[in-house]
C-alpha cells in the first residue's frame, strides 16, 4: 500500500508512520519482515522511551507479543502492541 500523498488524512498518516517505524527497525538481525528481541528493544527505547523499565519488562513484553513462538515479532504482533498502548492511553489528554 503506497501512501505519502499531499492529501493524506490523519489516520492515513498514522498508519504510514507505524509502517515506517516497523520497517526502520525490522530485519537488521533476523528476517526482513520481523523484529528480533534486540530490534524490539531498540524500537521501544527510541520510539517509546517511557515504556520499559528494565530487562525483565522487555522479556515479559516480548514473550507476550510473540504469539506464534518463533522468537521474532512480525508486523501483526507489533500492531497488537500499538493497539494495546493506544487503548491504555485513550481518554487521557495529549501531552505536547
ABEGO torsion letter per residue (X at the ends): XBBGBAABBAAAAAAAAAAAAAAAABGAABBAABBBAAAAAAAAAAABAAABABAAAAAAAAAAABAAGAGBBBAAAAAAAAAAAAAAABGBBBBX
